[in-house]
Amino acid sequence: QGQAVPLAATAAAADNATISKVEFYDDTKLLGTDTSAPYALSVSDLAVGGHSLVAKAYDSMGASADSTPVGITVSSGPT
């Protein structure tokens, strides 16, 4: 396995709501969830190749919003 990839997101809720959780996705695959700020996740099992990472925040009133996708490439390390 390669090095861990640190993921982080900043989330804020409107209308007196609070953020209940932030989910981190690799395209549509859920990588993990963080329920308290600062919202972060460390992922070490990403396959070699391109990935589109997205954070999805949920608030206490049931609303949700996705971040802009961030593209990364995982390359193979030295043998």
VEXFISE-308901 format. One record per atom (N, C-alpha, C): chain; residue number from 1; residue in one letter; atom name; x, y, z. Coordinates in nm, 4 decimals. Atoms other than C-alpha are relative to their C-alpha. Example, Ala and Ser with C-alpha at 12.3 -4.5 7.8 and 13.67 -1.06 7.14 Angstrom:
<atoms>
tidren  lumgu  tigu  lumti  east  north  up
A  1  A  N  0.0890  -0.1190  0.0000
A  1  A  CA  1.2300  -0.4500  0.7800
A  1  A  C  0.0900  0.1200  0.0000
A  2  S  N  -0.0820  -0.1190  -0.0060
A  2  S  CA  1.3670  -0.1060  0.7140
A  2  S  C  -0.0770  0.1090  0.0730
</atoms>
This chain:
<atoms>
tidren  lumgu  tigu  lumti  east  north  up
A  1  Q  N  0.0835  -0.1181  0.0000
A  1  Q  CA  0.0000  0.0000  0.0000
A  1  Q  C  0.0883  0.1249  0.0000
A  2  G  N  -0.0735  -0.1242  0.0089
A  2  G  CA  0.1083  0.3542  -0.0684
A  2  G  C  -0.0233  0.0881  0.1202
A  3  Q  N  0.0179  -0.0966  -0.1074
A  3  Q  CA  0.1100  0.6625  0.1458
A  3  Q  C  -0.1456  0.0412  0.0116
A  4  A  N  0.1365  -0.0459  -0.0238
A  4  A  CA  -0.2095  0.7921  0.2998
A  4  A  C  -0.0233  0.1326  -0.0708
A  5  V  N  0.0409  -0.1247  0.0643
A  5  V  CA  -0.3943  1.0673  0.1138
A  5  V  C  -0.0890  0.0746  0.0989
A  6  P  N  0.0829  -0.0741  -0.0946
A  6  P  CA  -0.5234  1.3344  0.3541
A  6  P  C  -0.1105  0.0766  -0.0723
A  7  L  N  0.1139  -0.0723  0.0559
A  7  L  CA  -0.8710  1.4698  0.2729
A  7  L  C  -0.0548  0.0915  0.1093
A  8  A  N  0.0572  -0.0928  -0.0969
A  8  A  CA  -1.0283  1.7741  0.4412
A  8  A  C  -0.1071  0.0834  -0.0690
A  9  A  N  0.1078  -0.0826  0.0538
A  9  A  CA  -1.3432  1.9811  0.3963
A  9  A  C  -0.0417  0.1020  0.1052
A  10  T  N  0.0592  -0.1009  -0.0868
A  10  T  CA  -1.4866  2.3002  0.5410
A  10  T  C  -0.1481  0.0061  -0.0334
A  11  A  N  0.1439  -0.0007  0.0233
A  11  A  CA  -1.8624  2.3003  0.5874
A  11  A  C  -0.0674  0.0961  0.0967
A  12  A  N  0.0788  -0.0912  -0.0829
A  12  A  CA  -2.1087  2.5590  0.7159
A  12  A  C  -0.1460  -0.0137  -0.0396
A  13  A  N  0.1436  0.0128  0.0241
A  13  A  CA  -2.4858  2.5389  0.7508
A  13  A  C  -0.0683  0.1355  0.0123
A  14  A  N  0.0783  -0.1229  -0.0048
A  14  A  CA  -2.7429  2.8122  0.6976
A  14  A  C  -0.1254  -0.0203  0.0841
A  15  D  N  0.1313  0.0058  -0.0649
A  15  D  CA  -3.0740  2.8920  0.8660
A  15  D  C  0.0028  -0.0633  0.1388
A  16  N  N  -0.0130  0.0498  -0.1377
A  16  N  CA  -2.9588  2.8138  1.2223
A  16  N  C  0.0158  -0.1517  0.0090
A  17  A  N  -0.0265  0.1440  -0.0023
A  17  A  CA  -2.8803  2.4543  1.1257
A  17  A  C  0.1463  -0.0230  0.0390
A  18  T  N  -0.1380  0.0379  -0.0271
A  18  T  CA  -2.5635  2.2692  1.2220
A  18  T  C  0.0388  -0.1137  -0.0938
A  19  I  N  -0.0479  0.1097  0.0847
A  19  I  CA  -2.3492  2.0310  1.0177
A  19  I  C  -0.0035  -0.1283  0.0828
A  20  S  N  0.0085  0.1272  -0.0722
A  20  S  CA  -2.4266  1.6737  1.1191
A  20  S  C  0.1096  -0.0975  -0.0420
A  21  K  N  -0.1079  0.0880  0.0460
A  21  K  CA  -2.1687  1.4928  0.9035
A  21  K  C  0.0499  0.0472  -0.1352
A  22  V  N  -0.0571  -0.0197  0.1329
A  22  V  CA  -1.9403  1.5180  0.6035
A  22  V  C  0.0480  -0.1358  -0.0487
A  23  E  N  -0.0429  0.1259  0.0615
A  23  E  CA  -1.8963  1.2178  0.3752
A  23  E  C  0.1016  0.0307  -0.1093
A  24  F  N  -0.1016  -0.0140  0.1030
A  24  F  CA  -1.5928  1.1777  0.1512
A  24  F  C  -0.0163  -0.1133  -0.1005
A  25  Y  N  0.0219  0.0973  0.1073
A  25  Y  CA  -1.6360  1.0022  -0.1852
A  25  Y  C  0.1139  0.0016  -0.1011
A  26  D  N  -0.0828  0.0158  0.1195
A  26  D  CA  -1.4126  0.8710  -0.4620
A  26  D  C  -0.0994  -0.0335  -0.1102
A  27  D  N  0.1089  0.0102  0.0972
A  27  D  CA  -1.6599  0.9277  -0.7462
A  27  D  C  -0.1271  -0.0344  0.0772
A  28  T  N  0.1213  0.0350  -0.0747
A  28  T  CA  -1.9611  0.7369  -0.6039
A  28  T  C  0.0290  -0.0944  0.1169
A  29  K  N  -0.0370  0.0919  -0.1088
A  29  K  CA  -1.7692  0.5128  -0.3582
A  29  K  C  0.0252  0.0787  0.1287
A  30  L  N  -0.0182  -0.0654  -0.1289
A  30  L  CA  -1.8018  0.6251  0.0037
A  30  L  C  0.1319  -0.0452  0.0625
A  31  L  N  -0.1292  0.0306  -0.0607
A  31  L  CA  -1.4535  0.6466  0.1553
A  31  L  C  -0.0073  0.0053  0.1525
A  32  G  N  0.0114  -0.0135  -0.1442
A  32  G  CA  -1.5553  0.7544  0.5041
A  32  G  C  -0.0833  0.1209  0.0370
A  33  T  N  0.0854  -0.1061  -0.0525
A  33  T  CA  -1.7540  0.9929  0.7224
A  33  T  C  0.0647  0.0618  0.1226
A  34  D  N  -0.0451  -0.0692  -0.1202
A  34  D  CA  -1.6576  1.2556  0.9799
A  34  D  C  -0.1176  0.0801  0.0540
A  35  T  N  0.1165  -0.0655  -0.0596
A  35  T  CA  -1.9171  1.3883  1.2240
A  35  T  C  0.0354  0.1211  0.0855
A  36  S  N  -0.0369  -0.1185  -0.0770
A  36  S  CA  -1.7177  1.6670  1.3897
A  36  S  C  0.1114  0.0769  -0.0704
A  37  A  N  -0.1022  -0.0857  0.0601
A  37  A  CA  -1.5094  1.9619  1.2730
A  37  A  C  0.1296  -0.0122  0.0795
A  38  P  N  -0.0181  -0.0190  0.1444
A  38  P  CA  -1.2453  1.9815  1.1454
A  38  P  C  -0.0278  -0.1302  -0.0749
A  39  Y  N  0.0422  0.1170  0.0771
A  39  Y  CA  -1.3851  1.7461  0.8813
A  39  Y  C  0.1180  -0.0505  -0.0832
A  40  A  N  -0.1191  0.0529  0.0663
A  40  A  CA  -1.1027  1.5216  0.7622
A  40  A  C  -0.0060  -0.1519  -0.0046
A  41  L  N  -0.0089  0.1449  0.0163
A  41  L  CA  -1.0220  1.1687  0.6516
A  41  L  C  0.1349  -0.0299  -0.0631
A  42  S  N  -0.1248  0.0455  0.0605
A  42  S  CA  -0.7022  0.9832  0.5673
A  42  S  C  -0.0277  -0.1325  -0.0692
A  43  V  N  0.0300  0.1190  0.0796
A  43  V  CA  -0.7284  0.7242  0.2892
A  43  V  C  0.1309  -0.0574  -0.0539
A  44  S  N  -0.1259  0.0599  0.0448
A  44  S  CA  -0.4506  0.4764  0.2136
A  44  S  C  -0.0197  -0.1139  -0.0987
A  45  D  N  0.0237  0.1142  0.0881
A  45  D  CA  -0.6179  0.2224  -0.0160
A  45  D  C  -0.0516  0.0406  -0.1375
A  46  L  N  0.0423  -0.0418  0.1338
A  46  L  CA  -0.6750  0.4259  -0.3326
A  46  L  C  0.0808  -0.0745  -0.1055
A  47  A  N  -0.0662  0.0728  0.1079
A  47  A  CA  -0.5950  0.2310  -0.6487
A  47  A  C  0.0811  0.0962  -0.0864
A  48  V  N  -0.0796  -0.0796  0.0933
A  48  V  CA  -0.3338  0.3540  -0.8951
A  48  V  C  -0.0913  0.0489  -0.1121
A  49  G  N  0.0805  -0.0581  0.1073
A  49  G  CA  -0.4922  0.5879  -1.1493
A  49  G  C  -0.0659  0.1283  0.0441
A  50  G  N  0.0685  -0.1262  -0.0254
A  50  G  CA  -0.7221  0.8869  -1.1595
A  50  G  C  -0.1179  -0.0174  0.0943
A  51  H  N  0.1102  0.0014  -0.0963
A  51  H  CA  -0.9739  0.9696  -0.8882
A  51  H  C  -0.0670  0.1365  0.0007
A  52  S  N  0.0769  -0.1230  -0.0143
A  52  S  CA  -1.2488  1.2304  -0.8542
A  52  S  C  -0.0574  0.0013  0.1408
A  53  L  N  0.0376  -0.0020  -0.1411
A  53  L  CA  -1.2871  1.3181  -0.4859
A  53  L  C  -0.1024  0.1093  0.0263
A  54  V  N  0.1084  -0.0932  -0.0317
A  54  V  CA  -1.5998  1.4865  -0.3484
A  54  V  C  -0.0317  -0.0120  0.1487
A  55  A  N  0.0505  -0.0007  -0.1371
A  55  A  CA  -1.7095  1.5894  0.0008
A  55  A  C  -0.1479  0.0371  -0.0055
A  56  K  N  0.1427  -0.0290  -0.0059
A  56  K  CA  -2.0825  1.5866  0.0798
A  56  K  C  -0.0363  0.0306  0.1445
A  57  A  N  0.0361  -0.0426  -0.1350
A  57  A  CA  -2.2051  1.7820  0.3829
A  57  A  C  -0.1503  -0.0115  0.0198
A  58  Y  N  0.1407  0.0115  -0.0386
A  58  Y  CA  -2.5351  1.7169  0.5612
A  58  Y  C  -0.0230  0.0889  0.1218
A  59  D  N  0.0282  -0.0810  -0.1178
A  59  D  CA  -2.7020  1.9551  0.8052
A  59  D  C  -0.1122  -0.0612  0.0842
A  60  S  N  0.0962  0.0527  -0.0964
A  60  S  CA  -2.9340  1.9029  1.1012
A  60  S  C  -0.1439  0.0098  -0.0474
A  61  M  N  0.1356  -0.0116  0.0537
A  61  M  CA  -3.2382  1.9949  0.8906
A  61  M  C  -0.0214  -0.0907  -0.1209
A  62  G  N  0.0144  0.0955  0.1081
A  62  G  CA  -3.1764  1.7234  0.6316
A  62  G  C  0.0497  0.0460  -0.1359
A  63  A  N  -0.0540  -0.0489  0.1276
A  63  A  CA  -3.0233  1.9412  0.3587
A  63  A  C  0.1409  -0.0551  -0.0202
A  64  S  N  -0.1363  0.0451  0.0300
A  64  S  CA  -2.7056  1.8321  0.1819
A  64  S  C  0.0523  0.0767  -0.1203
A  65  A  N  -0.0647  -0.0669  0.1131
A  65  A  CA  -2.4564  1.9778  -0.0637
A  65  A  C  0.1331  -0.0674  -0.0277
A  66  D  N  -0.1267  0.0599  0.0424
A  66  D  CA  -2.1635  1.8411  -0.2617
A  66  D  C  0.1021  0.1086  -0.0276
A  67  S  N  -0.1088  -0.0898  0.0371
A  67  S  CA  -1.8271  2.0072  -0.2999
A  67  S  C  0.0270  -0.0112  -0.1494
A  68  T  N  -0.0508  0.0132  0.1363
A  68  T  CA  -1.6702  2.0717  -0.6357
A  68  T  C  0.0958  -0.1187  -0.0020
A  69  P  N  -0.0925  0.1139  0.0054
A  69  P  CA  -1.4912  1.7508  -0.7418
A  69  P  C  0.1450  0.0450  -0.0144
A  70  V  N  -0.1442  -0.0247  0.0088
A  70  V  CA  -1.1141  1.7474  -0.6991
A  70  V  C  0.0635  -0.1223  -0.0616
A  71  G  N  -0.0655  0.1107  0.0675
A  71  G  CA  -0.9141  1.5316  -0.9378
A  71  G  C  0.1401  -0.0218  0.0523
A  72  I  N  -0.1361  0.0358  -0.0367
A  72  I  CA  -0.6046  1.3487  -0.8204
A  72  I  C  0.0405  -0.1237  -0.0786
A  73  T  N  -0.0530  0.1205  0.0627
A  73  T  CA  -0.3819  1.0828  -0.9726
A  73  T  C  0.0916  -0.0710  0.0989
A  74  V  N  -0.0858  0.0831  -0.0850
A  74  V  CA  -0.2298  0.8020  -0.7673
A  74  V  C  0.0924  -0.0752  -0.0928
A  75  S  N  -0.0978  0.0686  0.0851
A  75  S  CA  0.0908  0.6798  -0.9262
A  75  S  C  0.0681  -0.1106  0.0810
A  76  S  N  -0.0687  0.1080  -0.0690
A  76  S  CA  0.2803  0.3646  -0.8469
A  76  S  C  0.1317  0.0516  0.0542
A  77  G  N  -0.1254  -0.0409  -0.0623
A  77  G  CA  0.5773  0.4020  -0.6186
A  77  G  C  0.1169  -0.0805  -0.0539
A  78  P  N  -0.1196  0.0743  0.0454
A  78  P  CA  0.9310  0.2745  -0.6644
A  78  P  C  -0.0110  -0.1471  0.0392
A  79  T  N  0.0049  0.1439  -0.0307
A  79  T  CA  0.9743  -0.1025  -0.6747
A  79  T  C  0.1209  -0.0416  0.0775
</atoms>
